[in-house]
């Protein structure tokens, strides 16, 4: 089961990065990044990314798996920024066939 969790977490992160900036992702990773670049203090970005106003795509590189849950704990994967700087997550949902069914920003 642990291998399946790692596999799906990696698939979820890849899907987040692929969807970022697309019209279909308006309320997922794209919203998450734009919101946090505006709301989080510049010293946080400097500490984690070496720039007080990083490129939006660089923020995705900071994402950490915060939780996985659902049937078998492999249906939903929530990612967020380090140091508990936000209550928001990017949630990736898998369907019964193991395909990604959706990516959204949740609180």
N, C-alpha and C positions, 0 to 999 in steps of 0.2 A: 504493500500500500504506500509506503514511503516513497518508492520510486515513482508511482503514479502521481503523487502530490508534487514532487519535484518537476516531473515532466509537464504537468498542467500549469504549474507556476511559471515555468519558462515559456510555455506557449502563450500564457496570458500576458506576460511582459512583452513578448514579441508582437502580439496583437495590439497592445496599447501603443507601442512605438510606430507600428504600421498605420494605425488609424489616426494618429495625432495629426492635426491640421487639416483633416478631410472634412467635407461637409457632413458626412454621416456621423462624425465624432464631435459635433458641436457641443454636446452636453456631457462628454466624457473627459478624456485626458486633456483635450484642448481647453475646455472650461477650467479644469483643475489647475493647469499650468498658468493660464492668464490670470486667474483669480489670485493664486498664491504669489506670483511675481509682483502683483500690486499690493498685497496685504502683509506679506512677511518682511520684517526689517532687513535692510541691506546687509547688516553684519552677519546675518544667518547665511546669506548667499556667499558672502566673502569667505566665511569659515568652511563651507562645504564645497564650493565650486571655484573659489579663488577670484571671483568677480562680484562686485556689488550689484550688477545688473546682468546676470548670465543670459546666454541664448536660451530661448524656451525649450529647445530640444535637450539641452544639458540637464534640465530639471528632471526629465524622465530617467536619466541615469542614476538619480538618487533614490528612486522608488525602492521600498522594502516591503516584503510580504508581512502584513500585520495579522491576517487571519485567513483561514480557509474553513469553510463550513458547508452544511447541506448534507444530503444523503451520501454517506461514505466519506464525508469531508472533502469531496472533490468536485462539488458543483459550483461553489462561489469562492473567489479569491479576492481579497481586499488588500490594496497596496497604498502606502502613504509615504510621507517624508520622514526622515530620521528625527530623533530628539522630541517626539510628540509635539511638534510645532503646530499641528492642526488636528481638528477632529474629522476632517474630510478624508475620504478614501476614493480611489478609483476601484470600482468593483467590476470584476469580470465574471460572467455567468456562463457555464457550460451546459449544453443540452444533454439529453439522455445518451446521445451517440458520441459524446465527447467533443463535439464541435462548439466553438464559441458562439453563444446566443446573444450576447450583449455586453457593452462596456458603458458604464455610467459613473458619474460623480455622486457620491452619497455622503451623508453626514452621520 
